[in-house]
Amino acid sequence: IGLSEGFALSLRAEYFVLTNAESVEIDEPNVLSLTASGNINIGDLTIIPEFRYDTGNNGFLFDTGLDDTAAASFILATVYSF
C-alpha cells in the first residue's frame, strides 16, 4: 500500500500446520506468522524496517524444552541503487 510518494507499507500473514505429526510428540502443531514491512525511499536509498510476530501451539515453535509459544523480531535493511 503506497501511503505517500516515499513510503509504502505491506502486511503478510502465514499459517503453517504440520499435517503428518506422527513423528512429533504434540497434537496438531501449528504456527501463525504476521509480518509488517515498510519501504521508505530517500532518493536512491531505500530503508526497509520489518516487524515479525510468530506464535505456535504446544511449544512447537521453539525446541527449547520450555513452554515458549511466541516470538517477535525486528530487522532493518537498507538498499542503495546506483
N, C-alpha and C positions, 0 to 999 in steps of 0.2 A: 504494500500500500504506500504510495507516494504521498507523504503528508505535506511536503513542501518541495521546492526545487532542489534542495540539497540534502533532504532527509527522507528515508524510506524505512518502513517497519514491516517485518514479516513474523508470522506466528506459525508454529508447526506442532502438531500433536501426533504421537506414535503410540500404539498399543500392541504389545507382544504377549502371546500366550504360548507356553510350552505344551503342545498338544499330546506328545508322546512322553509322558512323565514317568515311565516305568523305571528309569534309572535314577530318578530324583526322589528323595525321601519325603517330599511335601506334595500336597494335593493342589492341582491346577495352578501352578505358578504363573504369575503374570507381572508385567512391568508397564507402567504408563510414563511416557516421557513428554514433557512440554518444553518447547524452546521458543524464545523470543529473540530476534536478531534485528539490529538496526544497521543502516548504511548512511554514514554521514560523509558527504562529498565536499571537499575543500580543494578546489582546483583539480590538480592531478592526484591528490591524496584522498583515499577512501579509508575511513575508520569504521570498523565493524565490531561493535560490542555485542556479546551474546550471553544470555542467561538461560540456563537449562535446569529443569527440576525433574528428577526421576523418583518414582515411587513404585514399590513392588510389595506383594503379599508374602507372608510366611518367611521373611528374611531371605528370600530368593535373590534379591538384588545384589547382595554382597556376601561373599563367602568368608565371613569373619567369625562365625560361631555365635555372634550376638544377635539380638532381635532388631537389627537395622532394617528399616523399611523405606527410608527416603534419603536423597542426597541432592544438593544444589551445587551448581558450579557457575563461574563467570569467567569468560575469556575475552580478550581484546586483541583484535588483529588490525594490522594496517597494511594497505596495498598502495604502492606508488606506481602510477602508469607513466611511461615515457616513450 
